[in-house]
Amino acid sequence: MGCGSCGTSKDGAPSGCQSHGNCASGGCNRMNVHDWLANLPFADPESNCKIVEVSFNNGSRKFFFKNTSTNYYEKGDMIAVEGVSGFDVGMVNLTGELVRIQLKKHKIDEQSVDIKRILRRASTTDLAKLKETKAREAEVLIRSRAMARQLKLELKMAEVEIQADGRKATFFYIADDRVDFRELIKLYAGEFKVKVEMRQIGARQEAGKVGGIGSCGRELCCSSWLTDFKSVNTNAARYQNLSINQTKLSGQCGRLKCCLNYELDTYMDALQFFPENADVIEMAKSRAFLVKKDIFRNLMWYTMPDSNKQYPLTIERVKKIKELNKQGIRPEDLEPADVTSNKPKDIEPVYADVVGQISLKSLEKTSRKRRDNERQGGQQGNNRQGNNRQQGNSQQGNTQQGGNQNRGNQNQQWPNPNQQNRPQRPPQNRNNEQQRQQQKPNNEGDKTS
């Protein structure tokens, strides 16, 4: 249950909490509780519960505080309460008669003196101080991990929560064994100038503080509603006929899933009607070994060593075979039960022609015409190609003939120089050449001189 501003936008992206966790619905907090008794009238208003449940750090931590004033606080109000040598700021998570139920669950007396008081409504200054201290928590967490590593302590610092006034800091850590952190507390107090409180938590509590989505697709139970963590072992998976696969049975915390205990009581009640010591039954051929128990159909599945087939037997049949084995009798047949479901089979719908007979002659005619046109176009194209080829060959032949004739004429006009009928030059040209040759040495002599 969340406010409208916590929903998604038009494009499907989460818009986030625009109220910064202060919405009246309380849907922005972990461990949220719906007060289903809020609208019920009471005969005696004076007998109304004066205790208010307040959540801190977005619902990861809750405490009860006494309302000694006449002010009325509703769910979602930010209030200032008594802290360690100071004050703290939290959000009202639950009021009214449901608080009495929670007090009985946690075994807390309503008239106890140890319950701290509510001081006032949170002012603007208180909220600004709270925002400042929350921004400091990430830096303190990183520095605290480095200091614990320097001291070589076998612990993991999971979360740091600082009081709203900045006078106290609670360090949540995880450790398998006992850790001597006396020296570490001194270092923290001197480094961060706060009163230090060390609190050990488990892996499940860490997952609840971090939060996330489980393999079921929903928010983790430890971060949404589960507060008390019970031990879970592999026997819970065996009773429910689950395969012992550590990766599938483990949650995000690395431990076995808490939801393995949810249906365990139902399985234990149903298994009371199944016969005990029926893991192996004697048959004439060989032994039959129990594979699994089906509590929904009251069947026990057996297998034979000479085959991989599984045989479902009723509880009465198994009891009868066990009695025969006690008498030294081995039955010939297992007489497996019929496991076919009694549900009526879905009848497949039969095709019915509600339109009537459809004629496709018009479509066939158009397709035939298209084929004929394509064939005719192909034949015409082939004929055109053949004519073009013939014309091209004839043109080539004519050009070759013309070339040969021209070559013959050229040969006639320019005879071979090796022939005797070579034309002679005129004598005037010869005389001119002789005169030129005679003049060359004279010129050379002139150049040298």
C-alpha distance (Angstrom), angle and dihedral (degrees) to the residues before:
residue distance angle dihedral
M1 . . .
G2 3.79 . .
C3 3.76 138.4 .
G4 3.77 122.9 -96.1
S5 3.79 93.4 -103.7
C6 3.81 90.8 59.0
G7 3.80 92.8 62.9
T8 3.78 129.7 93.7
S9 3.77 128.1 -81.6
K10 3.79 126.8 -119.7
D11 3.78 93.8 -86.5
G12 3.83 91.4 52.1
A13 3.81 97.1 -105.7
P14 3.82 116.5 133.5
S15 3.76 110.9 -105.6
G16 3.80 94.0 -158.3
C17 3.78 129.1 -142.0
Q18 3.77 106.8 -43.5
S19 3.81 89.6 -177.3
H20 3.81 91.2 60.1
G21 3.78 92.7 -126.8
N22 3.79 95.7 -50.6
C23 3.81 98.0 104.3
A24 3.79 116.3 130.4
S25 3.80 93.5 -127.3
G26 3.79 92.4 67.8
G27 3.78 90.5 -143.4
C28 3.80 91.2 130.0
N29 3.83 92.0 67.5
R30 3.75 131.6 79.9
M31 3.80 118.8 -120.6
N32 3.78 89.4 28.2
V33 3.83 117.3 -179.5
H34 3.78 126.9 -159.9
D35 3.80 113.5 -138.3
W36 3.80 100.4 -136.9
L37 3.84 91.5 173.9
A38 3.79 95.6 56.6
N39 3.82 96.0 99.3
L40 3.82 97.1 43.5
P41 3.85 114.7 106.5
F42 3.83 119.7 -127.2
A43 3.79 125.8 -146.7
D44 3.78 94.0 -142.3
P45 3.83 113.3 37.3
E46 3.81 90.5 -176.2
S47 3.79 90.4 66.1
N48 3.80 91.1 59.8
C49 3.79 114.8 125.3
K50 3.79 113.3 -94.8
I51 3.79 94.3 -162.3
V52 3.81 120.2 98.3
E53 3.78 126.5 -162.1
V54 3.82 111.5 -134.9
S55 3.81 125.5 -167.0
F56 3.80 125.4 -150.4
N57 3.78 132.5 -163.6
N58 3.83 94.5 19.2
G59 3.78 94.3 -49.8
S60 3.80 99.9 -48.7
R61 3.82 91.0 116.5
K62 3.82 128.9 32.6
F63 3.79 133.6 -174.0
F64 3.82 138.0 172.7
F65 3.81 121.6 -115.5
K66 3.78 131.6 -175.8
N67 3.79 120.9 -120.5
T68 3.80 103.8 -143.3
S69 3.80 95.3 167.4
T70 3.78 130.6 73.9
N71 3.79 92.8 -112.0
Y72 3.78 117.5 118.6
Y73 3.81 116.5 -138.3
E74 3.77 123.4 -160.5
K75 3.73 130.5 -157.6
G76 3.81 111.0 -75.9
D77 3.82 97.4 26.6
M78 3.80 116.6 136.5
I79 3.81 110.6 -131.2
A80 3.80 137.7 175.7
V81 3.82 115.3 -124.9
E82 3.77 136.5 -179.6
G83 3.78 115.3 -77.1
V84 3.79 137.9 174.7
S85 3.82 103.9 -55.3
G86 3.78 88.9 -28.2
F87 3.79 141.7 26.1
D88 3.78 137.2 -68.4
V89 3.80 132.5 -156.7
G90 3.79 123.2 -133.2
M91 3.79 142.9 154.5
V92 3.79 125.5 -103.7
N93 3.80 106.1 -111.8
L94 3.81 104.4 171.7
T95 3.80 138.1 9.4
G96 3.78 137.9 173.1
E97 3.79 129.3 26.6
L98 3.79 95.2 -17.6
V99 3.80 87.9 68.5
R100 3.80 89.6 62.0
I101 3.77 89.9 54.4
Q102 3.80 89.9 51.6
L103 3.80 90.7 48.6
K104 3.81 90.7 54.4
K105 3.78 90.1 47.4
H106 3.82 91.7 53.6
K107 3.83 91.7 38.8
I108 3.80 94.8 -121.2
D109 3.78 121.9 150.7
E110 3.78 114.1 -126.2
Q111 3.81 91.5 -142.8
S112 3.80 94.4 49.4
V113 3.79 116.9 136.0
D114 3.80 92.5 -145.7
I115 3.81 92.1 71.5
K116 3.81 108.7 104.0
R117 3.79 124.7 -132.3
I118 3.78 135.4 -112.5
L119 3.81 110.1 -115.2
R120 3.81 105.9 -167.5
R121 3.74 145.2 -53.1
A122 3.78 112.2 -62.5
S123 3.78 111.4 -96.5
T124 3.78 128.0 -151.4
T125 3.80 89.8 -96.5
D126 3.81 91.7 52.5
L127 3.80 92.2 50.6
A128 3.81 91.6 48.0
K129 3.81 90.2 51.2
L130 3.80 90.3 48.6
K131 3.80 91.5 51.6
E132 3.80 90.8 50.1
T133 3.81 94.1 51.6
K134 3.82 92.8 45.6
A135 3.80 90.1 54.4
R136 3.78 88.4 54.7
E137 3.82 95.9 54.3
A138 3.83 96.3 79.8
E139 3.81 92.7 54.0
V140 3.80 91.9 46.6
L141 3.83 91.1 50.1
I142 3.81 93.2 53.5
R143 3.80 92.8 46.5
S144 3.83 92.7 46.7
R145 3.81 91.5 53.3
A146 3.80 90.9 51.9
M147 3.81 92.2 49.9
A148 3.82 92.0 49.1
R149 3.80 89.2 50.6
Q150 3.80 91.0 52.3
L151 3.80 90.3 55.4
K152 3.85 89.3 48.5
L153 3.79 93.4 -127.4
E154 3.82 118.4 166.8
L155 3.79 97.5 -127.6
K156 3.78 139.5 103.7
M157 3.79 119.7 -136.6
A158 3.82 105.4 -139.1
E159 3.79 105.3 174.9
V160 3.78 142.9 -7.5
E161 3.80 121.8 -149.5
I162 3.80 119.3 -171.2
Q163 3.78 122.9 -161.8
A164 3.81 116.1 -110.5
D165 3.83 93.6 -108.8
G166 3.85 91.2 47.6
R167 3.82 96.2 -120.7
K168 3.78 99.6 112.5
A169 3.81 134.8 37.2
T170 3.80 127.0 -167.4
F171 3.81 116.3 -152.8
F172 3.80 115.6 -157.9
Y173 3.81 112.6 -158.7
I174 3.80 139.0 173.7
A175 3.80 122.9 -139.2
D176 3.78 134.7 162.2
D177 3.80 95.3 -149.3
R178 3.77 136.3 25.9
V179 3.81 113.2 -70.0
D180 3.79 127.3 -155.9
F181 3.81 101.1 -140.0
R182 3.81 99.3 161.8
E183 3.79 91.7 113.1
L184 3.79 90.0 44.9
I185 3.83 92.1 55.8
K186 3.80 90.6 54.0
L187 3.80 90.8 51.7
Y188 3.79 92.1 48.1
A189 3.81 93.1 48.8
G190 3.79 92.2 49.5
E191 3.80 94.7 44.2
F192 3.81 101.4 43.6
K193 3.86 99.7 27.5
V194 3.82 93.3 -132.8
K195 3.76 139.0 113.1
V196 3.81 106.4 -94.5
E197 3.80 126.5 -140.8
M198 3.81 120.2 -177.6
R199 3.81 116.8 -155.3
Q200 3.80 124.0 -178.5
I201 3.81 118.7 -142.9
G202 3.79 134.8 176.4
A203 3.77 132.2 -116.9
R204 3.80 91.2 -96.7
Q205 3.80 92.2 53.3
E206 3.81 89.2 49.9
A207 3.80 91.3 53.2
G208 3.81 88.7 49.7
K209 3.80 91.2 53.5
V210 3.80 94.4 45.9
G211 3.82 95.0 41.6
G212 3.79 127.9 -164.2
I213 3.81 145.8 153.8
G214 3.79 120.9 -66.1
S215 3.80 129.2 -141.3
C216 3.82 88.3 -94.4
G217 3.81 89.6 65.5
R218 3.81 94.9 -113.4
E219 3.78 133.0 102.8
L220 3.78 115.6 -78.5
C221 3.80 113.7 -86.1
C222 3.81 91.5 -136.1
S223 3.81 90.8 57.7
S224 3.81 97.8 40.9
W225 3.82 110.6 38.7
L226 3.83 114.2 -25.8
T227 3.80 112.8 104.1
D228 3.81 106.0 158.6
F229 3.81 116.0 59.2
K230 3.79 117.9 -153.2
S231 3.77 125.2 -163.9
V232 3.81 115.9 -93.0
N233 3.82 123.9 -161.1
T234 3.78 136.0 177.9
N235 3.82 92.3 -99.1
A236 3.79 88.0 75.9
A237 3.81 88.6 60.1
R238 3.82 93.0 45.6
Y239 3.80 93.3 52.4
Q240 3.82 88.9 52.5
N241 3.85 93.1 48.9
L242 3.79 92.6 -115.2
S243 3.78 122.1 154.1
I244 3.79 112.5 -107.8
N245 3.78 96.0 -118.5
Q246 3.77 111.5 150.7
T247 3.80 94.7 -157.7
K248 3.81 93.2 53.5
L249 3.79 96.7 40.9
S250 3.81 95.9 47.2
G251 3.78 124.4 86.6
Q252 3.78 130.3 -148.2
C253 3.78 90.4 -78.6
G254 3.82 91.2 61.9
R255 3.81 92.6 -115.1
L256 3.79 129.3 103.8
K257 3.79 112.9 -73.4
C258 3.78 115.9 -93.4
C259 3.81 90.3 -139.1
L260 3.82 89.8 71.7
N261 3.81 86.8 80.1
Y262 3.80 95.6 51.1
E263 3.83 97.3 81.5
L264 3.79 97.5 23.3
D265 3.82 94.2 100.2
T266 3.81 91.0 53.6
Y267 3.80 91.1 52.5
M268 3.80 92.6 46.4
D269 3.81 91.6 52.3
A270 3.81 92.1 48.8
L271 3.81 94.1 46.9
Q272 3.81 91.1 60.1
F273 3.82 90.1 79.2
F274 3.83 93.5 53.5
P275 3.83 118.2 93.2
E276 3.78 117.9 -104.4
N277 3.82 125.6 -129.6
A278 3.79 90.3 25.8
D279 3.79 97.6 126.9
V280 3.82 90.8 111.8
I281 3.81 128.3 29.3
E282 3.80 126.5 -175.1
M283 3.80 119.2 -121.5
A284 3.81 131.6 178.6
K285 3.81 93.6 -107.2
S286 3.80 100.0 36.9
R287 3.76 143.1 -47.8
A288 3.81 123.7 -59.0
F289 3.79 118.8 -141.4
L290 3.79 126.1 -150.7
V291 3.81 114.7 -115.3
K292 3.82 105.0 174.7
K293 3.79 145.1 -23.8
D294 3.78 122.8 -122.8
I295 3.80 109.2 -154.3
F296 3.80 93.4 -178.0
R297 3.83 94.7 59.0
N298 3.83 97.1 24.8
L299 3.79 91.0 -123.5
M300 3.80 133.5 140.1
W301 3.80 117.8 -151.4
Y302 3.81 118.8 -143.7
T303 3.78 133.3 -178.0
M304 3.81 133.4 -158.6
P305 3.81 123.1 -133.9
D306 3.83 93.0 -127.7
S307 3.85 94.4 56.2
N308 3.77 140.5 33.6
K309 3.78 94.1 -135.4
Q310 3.81 119.8 114.7
Y311 3.80 120.4 -139.6
P312 3.83 121.2 -153.5
L313 3.83 113.9 -142.5
T314 3.77 128.4 -173.9
I315 3.77 121.2 -121.3
E316 3.83 91.5 -111.1
R317 3.80 91.5 52.0
V318 3.80 92.4 51.0
K319 3.79 91.5 49.2
K320 3.78 90.6 49.9
I321 3.82 92.4 50.4
K322 3.82 90.4 49.6
E323 3.81 90.6 53.4
L324 3.81 90.8 49.7
N325 3.81 90.5 49.7
K326 3.81 89.9 53.8
Q327 3.81 88.1 55.3
G328 3.81 90.4 49.4
I329 3.80 94.7 -107.5
R330 3.79 121.5 134.1
P331 3.80 113.5 -161.4
E332 3.77 119.6 -136.4
D333 3.80 99.3 -137.7
L334 3.78 132.3 37.6
E335 3.81 92.3 -147.6
P336 3.82 95.6 -145.3
A337 3.77 118.8 -150.3
D338 3.76 124.6 -111.7
V339 3.78 108.8 -106.4
T340 3.77 97.3 -176.7
S341 3.77 110.7 130.8
N342 3.80 120.0 -112.1
K343 3.75 92.6 -140.7
P344 3.80 113.5 120.1
K345 3.75 111.8 -107.8
D346 3.73 116.9 -113.8
I347 3.79 110.0 -107.0
E348 3.75 111.6 -132.2
P349 3.79 111.8 -124.8
V350 3.79 114.9 -106.9
Y351 3.77 118.3 -131.1
A352 3.78 112.3 -106.0
D353 3.78 123.7 -169.3
V354 3.79 101.6 -136.6
V355 3.80 94.6 163.5
G356 3.79 98.4 55.0
Q357 3.76 133.5 -130.1
I358 3.78 112.1 -25.1
S359 3.80 119.9 -151.8
L360 3.76 117.3 -142.4
K361 3.82 97.5 -176.9
S362 3.78 92.9 110.8
L363 3.78 90.5 54.0
E364 3.80 90.9 47.0
K365 3.83 91.7 51.6
T366 3.79 92.6 51.7
S367 3.78 91.5 47.8
R368 3.82 91.2 50.4
K369 3.79 92.3 49.1
R370 3.78 89.6 50.2
R371 3.79 91.7 51.7
D372 3.82 92.9 48.2
N373 3.79 91.4 49.5
E374 3.77 91.0 49.8
R375 3.81 91.5 50.0
Q376 3.82 93.1 47.9
G377 3.78 91.0 47.9
G378 3.80 90.1 51.1
Q379 3.82 93.0 50.6
Q380 3.82 92.3 48.7
G381 3.78 90.4 49.9
N382 3.81 91.0 51.7
N383 3.83 91.4 49.6
R384 3.79 90.9 50.2
Q385 3.76 91.0 51.0
G386 3.84 91.1 50.6
N387 3.82 92.6 50.8
N388 3.77 91.6 47.8
R389 3.77 90.1 51.7
Q390 3.84 92.8 50.5
Q391 3.81 92.0 48.5
G392 3.75 90.8 48.0
N393 3.82 92.1 51.2
S394 3.82 92.5 49.0
Q395 3.80 91.3 49.3
Q396 3.78 90.5 50.1
G397 3.82 90.5 51.1
N398 3.78 92.4 51.2
T399 3.76 92.9 49.2
Q400 3.82 90.9 50.1
Q401 3.80 91.7 51.2
G402 3.79 92.0 48.6
G403 3.76 90.3 49.7
N404 3.77 92.5 52.0
Q405 3.82 91.6 50.7
N406 3.78 91.5 50.7
R407 3.74 90.7 49.3
G408 3.83 89.4 52.3
N409 3.80 92.0 52.5
Q410 3.78 91.2 49.0
N411 3.77 90.7 52.3
Q412 3.79 90.4 51.6
Q413 3.79 94.3 50.6
W414 3.85 95.6 45.0
P415 3.78 109.8 41.4
N416 3.76 124.7 -162.0
P417 3.84 112.8 -79.6
N418 3.79 91.0 -138.5
Q419 3.78 91.3 64.4
Q420 3.85 120.9 98.9
N421 3.76 93.7 -124.8
R422 3.77 90.9 73.0
P423 3.84 111.5 148.4
Q424 3.84 114.6 -114.0
R425 3.76 127.0 -134.9
P426 3.76 119.8 -110.7
P427 3.87 115.7 -95.8
Q428 3.76 93.3 -120.7
N429 3.79 91.2 64.8
R430 3.79 90.2 50.9
N431 3.81 92.6 53.3
N432 3.77 90.9 50.6
E433 3.80 91.3 53.3
Q434 3.83 91.8 50.1
Q435 3.80 91.1 51.6
R436 3.81 91.2 51.0
Q437 3.81 92.4 51.7
Q438 3.81 91.3 50.1
Q439 3.78 92.2 51.8
K440 3.87 94.6 51.9
P441 3.83 98.6 76.3
N442 3.80 91.4 47.4
N443 3.80 89.3 55.3
E444 3.79 91.9 47.6
G445 3.79 89.6 50.8
D446 3.75 91.1 51.3
K447 3.81 89.9 52.1
T448 3.82 93.4 51.3
S449 3.79 93.0 45.1
